[in-house]
């Protein structure tokens, strides 16, 4: 189903902030292959990310393009700099078609597929973006393949 994705698209993705800062992420292709391949088919897209109120140091969106994917590598527990996507199955998931990027400590509202992590060199840029959105409000971000 997702075989039309070019090989370079599976290296990861980047986000670009409204002031032109790029932050790169690498896929967990071995731990969440279905989610990685499906997410890559959505790229590029632009959404307005806001700060989470409950889950900790996280920026997120709840209007990501929908993906009909299974639960894999799913947990409410993440490590700082991981990226999550709410699967559509099972139907009871509260975070279906939500995407979150943890820039620090946090815990999700419901199990999401953990499918990527910021590259080490960009971790400080991600933390600065998270703090900026927390202090100054939502921000439009472009999400695209590497």
ABEGO torsion letter per residue (X at the ends): XAAABBAAAAAEBBBBBAAGBBBBBBBBAAABAAAAAAAAAAOBBBBBBBBBAAAEBBBBBAABBBBBBBBBGBBABBBBGBBBBBBAOBAABAABGBBBBBABBBBBABBBBBABBBBAAAAAAAAAAAAAAAAAEBBBBBBBBX
